[in-house]
């Protein structure tokens, strides 16, 4: 275990002081990283939650979107060219890959499991959550982001909420949770790398509801393509340093 500071210094959190009137009811969001024990406790404390560990899927390169218990995962494009692709027989590098063994620092993080979703050196992953009812927590585990110096970016509905531009250690694991002030019912997260010879793993991804009876704000409208996040950069980073820990693989 070690402090999150090296990760936090590479994070750029979006800030919005003014929202359009139509988006005024969208919830405030907070982003934090935890070690495994705290992360598991956070999920266990939710009123309801659903977690996808990818264990039910056969290992191999996908040929289209992966529909799971927590939504749809799909590539955002690009053709991978790194060792992950060239050293796996039959791998075209044109789509995501369900792995059942570690590969270049990308690992399974499910206790007792083996599978995880690999970006497969493509440009990244879209995760669309829709049709499951209300939720105010989203959580996931990332492995091996930006270890070759590639810039990593996480966006929600098109708005940047986290970026990593400093080179990370090989195989680093980050357990992340987004917390919304009020419940929402759909969202697309985009995880992207700017190099096609580098990638990352996603595992233990899910969503939950913290309190029964939570609802959308009274005047809420369907979520627009771009969801605005009110994140005070200084306060958010302080929260990350206070609560976050990164677990080495």
Secondary structure as GFF3:
##gff-version 3
##sequence-region A 1 249
A	DSSP	beta_strand	2	3	.	.	.	ID=ss1
A	DSSP	alpha_helix	5	8	.	.	.	ID=ss2
A	DSSP	three_ten_helix	21	23	.	.	.	ID=ss3
A	DSSP	beta_strand	29	34	.	.	.	ID=ss4
A	DSSP	alpha_helix	36	44	.	.	.	ID=ss5
A	DSSP	beta_strand	48	52	.	.	.	ID=ss6
A	DSSP	beta_strand	60	61	.	.	.	ID=ss7
A	DSSP	beta_strand	66	68	.	.	.	ID=ss8
A	DSSP	beta_strand	71	75	.	.	.	ID=ss9
A	DSSP	alpha_helix	83	86	.	.	.	ID=ss10
A	DSSP	beta_strand	97	99	.	.	.	ID=ss11
A	DSSP	beta_strand	116	118	.	.	.	ID=ss12
A	DSSP	beta_strand	124	143	.	.	.	ID=ss13
A	DSSP	beta_strand	152	156	.	.	.	ID=ss14
A	DSSP	beta_strand	159	164	.	.	.	ID=ss15
A	DSSP	beta_strand	172	193	.	.	.	ID=ss16
A	DSSP	beta_strand	201	209	.	.	.	ID=ss17
A	DSSP	alpha_helix	233	243	.	.	.	ID=ss18
A	DSSP	beta_strand	245	248	.	.	.	ID=ss19
###
